[in-house]
């Protein structure tokens, strides 16, 4: 889900899952967990998201 226009949060909502697919809309996004950047629109397939990691991304200017 988006918080405003610049923060995207992608929690795992499937019990027992440790990966998920994440869709990033158009723009350049910084992964808050790895400091990698991604150019959207793009699907991140099988993004690693064990219980102790909350996948979230910040849109870069």
Backbone as ProteinMPNN parsed JSONL, in Angstrom:
{"seq_chain_A": "XXXXXXXXXXXXXXXXXXXXXXXXXXXXXXXXXXXXXXXXXXXXXXXXXXXXXXXXXXXXX", "coords_chain_A": {"N_chain_A": [[0.839, -1.177, 0.0], [0.339, 2.335, -0.516], [1.685, 5.073, 1.245], [0.815, 8.158, 1.183], [2.399, 9.658, -1.626], [4.991, 8.841, -1.831], [5.96, 6.752, -0.247], [6.035, 3.308, -0.143], [4.672, 0.464, 1.194], [5.003, -2.968, 1.723], [3.83, -5.379, 3.188], [4.099, -8.836, 4.236], [1.381, -10.899, 3.868], [0.521, -13.433, 3.925], [0.249, -16.307, 5.77], [3.113, -17.85, 7.102], [4.666, -17.324, 4.88], [7.741, -16.228, 3.42], [8.63, -14.759, 1.384], [7.583, -12.462, -1.184], [5.817, -11.022, -3.984], [6.44, -7.803, -5.204], [5.063, -4.854, -6.411], [6.309, -2.026, -7.926], [5.385, 1.212, -8.655], [5.629, 3.636, -11.384], [8.655, 5.482, -11.419], [11.623, 6.193, -9.45], [12.843, 4.099, -6.964], [13.925, 3.598, -3.626], [15.058, 0.908, -1.79], [14.384, 0.345, 1.471], [15.472, -1.601, 3.086], [17.727, -2.679, 1.887], [19.135, -0.721, 0.581], [19.275, -0.704, -2.165], [18.385, 0.531, -5.429], [15.518, 0.851, -7.541], [13.999, 1.065, -10.717], [10.822, 1.943, -11.623], [7.907, 1.421, -13.725], [7.866, -1.785, -12.173], [7.973, -5.268, -11.357], [9.052, -6.832, -8.454], [10.075, -9.882, -8.083], [9.584, -12.586, -5.841], [10.574, -11.273, -3.504], [12.59, -11.116, -0.687], [11.273, -11.509, 2.477], [11.311, -12.167, 5.406], [9.896, -12.764, 8.702], [10.991, -10.78, 10.418], [11.528, -8.604, 8.815], [10.234, -5.738, 7.32], [9.078, -5.021, 4.259], [9.66, -2.046, 2.644], [9.614, 0.93, 0.652], [11.051, 3.921, -0.64], [10.173, 6.639, -2.618], [12.332, 8.218, -4.85], [13.517, 11.543, -5.602]], "CA_chain_A": [[0.0, 0.0, 0.0], [1.075, 3.596, -0.556], [1.478, 6.107, 2.259], [1.07, 9.337, 0.368], [2.88, 9.321, -2.966], [6.421, 8.546, -1.836], [6.306, 5.596, 0.585], [5.292, 2.101, -0.478], [4.874, -0.591, 2.189], [4.538, -4.227, 1.134], [3.947, -6.431, 4.199], [3.695, -10.204, 3.901], [0.06, -11.119, 4.468], [0.238, -14.858, 3.818], [0.851, -17.004, 6.905], [4.237, -18.729, 6.823], [5.438, -16.887, 3.708], [8.952, -15.447, 3.681], [8.87, -13.956, 0.184], [6.374, -11.977, -1.838], [6.03, -10.193, -5.16], [6.18, -6.393, -4.895], [4.957, -3.996, -7.593], [6.703, -0.633, -7.731], [4.882, 2.056, -9.739], [6.585, 4.475, -12.104], [9.537, 6.308, -10.606], [12.825, 5.553, -8.915], [12.522, 3.697, -5.599], [15.007, 3.108, -2.775], [14.675, -0.173, -0.886], [14.826, 0.744, 2.807], [16.158, -2.706, 3.746], [18.984, -3.061, 1.24], [19.721, 0.463, -0.055], [19.266, -0.826, -3.616], [17.368, 1.344, -6.083], [14.785, 0.181, -8.614], [13.241, 1.963, -11.587], [9.514, 1.388, -11.934], [7.174, 0.327, -13.115], [8.56, -3.071, -12.17], [7.642, -6.267, -10.345], [10.165, -7.501, -7.779], [9.577, -11.246, -7.848], [10.154, -13.33, -4.71], [11.304, -10.374, -2.616], [12.797, -11.76, 0.609], [10.584, -10.775, 3.527], [11.044, -12.97, 6.602], [9.069, -12.113, 9.716], [11.635, -9.625, 11.049], [11.778, -7.55, 7.824], [9.063, -5.121, 6.702], [9.461, -4.427, 2.983], [9.134, -0.724, 2.313], [10.392, 1.623, -0.365], [10.886, 5.376, -0.668], [10.341, 7.183, -3.966], [13.4, 9.209, -4.926], [13.172, 12.687, -6.475]], "C_chain_A": [[0.882, 1.237, 0.0], [0.694, 4.461, 0.634], [1.825, 7.413, 1.572], [1.521, 8.887, -1.012], [4.292, 8.759, -2.962], [6.867, 7.377, -0.97], [5.409, 4.431, 0.182], [5.67, 1.029, 0.537], [4.256, -1.868, 1.631], [4.666, -5.37, 2.139], [3.554, -7.799, 3.644], [2.374, -10.457, 4.612], [-0.373, -12.584, 4.39], [0.977, -15.589, 4.938], [1.957, -17.953, 6.453], [5.105, -18.307, 5.648], [6.652, -16.076, 4.144], [9.405, -14.678, 2.452], [7.522, -13.465, -0.325], [6.765, -11.218, -3.088], [5.631, -8.767, -4.782], [6.136, -5.617, -6.204], [5.338, -2.572, -7.212], [6.184, 0.181, -8.912], [6.0, 2.871, -10.393], [7.385, 5.346, -11.142], [10.766, 5.529, -10.176], [12.589, 5.325, -7.424], [13.763, 3.188, -4.874], [14.434, 2.061, -1.828], [15.242, 0.154, 0.49], [15.608, -0.354, 3.52], [17.513, -3.029, 3.146], [19.745, -1.889, 0.637], [19.903, 0.304, -1.557], [18.217, 0.122, -4.18], [16.775, 0.564, -7.25], [14.043, 1.236, -9.414], [11.936, 1.29, -11.978], [8.94, 2.011, -13.193], [7.911, -1.002, -13.256], [7.965, -3.975, -11.085], [8.938, -6.81, -9.764], [9.639, -8.876, -7.378], [10.321, -11.896, -6.685], [11.054, -12.466, -3.833], [11.396, -11.034, -1.239], [12.192, -10.91, 1.725], [10.269, -11.689, 4.711], [10.347, -12.119, 7.666], [9.684, -10.84, 10.285], [11.941, -8.48, 10.074], [10.449, -7.055, 7.258], [9.511, -4.484, 5.391], [8.817, -3.048, 2.807], [10.134, 0.018, 1.446], [10.053, 3.107, -0.333], [11.128, 5.853, -2.09], [11.389, 8.286, -3.925], [12.986, 10.346, -5.858], [13.734, 12.532, -7.876]], "O_chain_A": [[2.025, 1.2, 0.456], [-0.481, 4.566, 0.987], [3.0, 7.737, 1.4], [1.075, 7.853, -1.509], [4.751, 8.248, -3.983], [8.052, 7.044, -0.963], [4.183, 4.55, 0.167], [6.849, 0.723, 0.717], [3.131, -1.858, 1.131], [5.516, -6.244, 1.968], [2.772, -7.897, 2.698], [2.263, -10.251, 5.82], [-1.5, -12.926, 4.749], [2.2, -15.496, 5.038], [1.765, -18.757, 5.54], [6.176, -18.878, 5.439], [6.593, -15.329, 5.121], [10.445, -14.02, 2.474], [6.469, -13.979, 0.05], [7.918, -10.814, -3.238], [4.613, -8.551, -4.124], [7.058, -5.706, -7.015], [4.763, -1.987, -6.294], [6.511, -0.128, -10.058], [7.162, 2.793, -9.993], [6.845, 5.878, -10.172], [10.92, 4.352, -10.501], [12.185, 6.24, -6.705], [14.556, 2.436, -5.441], [13.439, 2.307, -1.146], [16.459, 0.232, 0.653], [16.338, -0.066, 4.469], [18.368, -3.597, 3.826], [20.892, -2.051, 0.221], [20.615, 1.097, -2.173], [17.265, 0.479, -3.487], [17.44, -0.27, -7.864], [13.517, 2.194, -8.848], [11.93, 0.217, -12.58], [9.446, 3.027, -13.671], [8.494, -1.306, -14.297], [7.517, -3.504, -10.039], [9.832, -7.206, -10.512], [8.851, -9.002, -6.44], [11.54, -11.768, -6.565], [12.156, -12.873, -3.464], [10.381, -11.463, -0.689], [12.55, -9.745, 1.897], [9.101, -11.959, 4.993], [10.233, -10.901, 7.527], [8.952, -9.903, 10.606], [12.551, -7.487, 10.469], [9.638, -7.845, 6.778], [10.252, -3.502, 5.411], [7.594, -2.91, 2.82], [11.338, -0.233, 1.5], [8.923, 3.498, -0.039], [12.144, 5.525, -2.702], [11.34, 9.175, -3.074], [12.204, 10.144, -6.787], [13.532, 13.403, -8.722]]}, "name": "protein", "num_of_chains": 1, "seq": "XXXXXXXXXXXXXXXXXXXXXXXXXXXXXXXXXXXXXXXXXXXXXXXXXXXXXXXXXXXXX"}
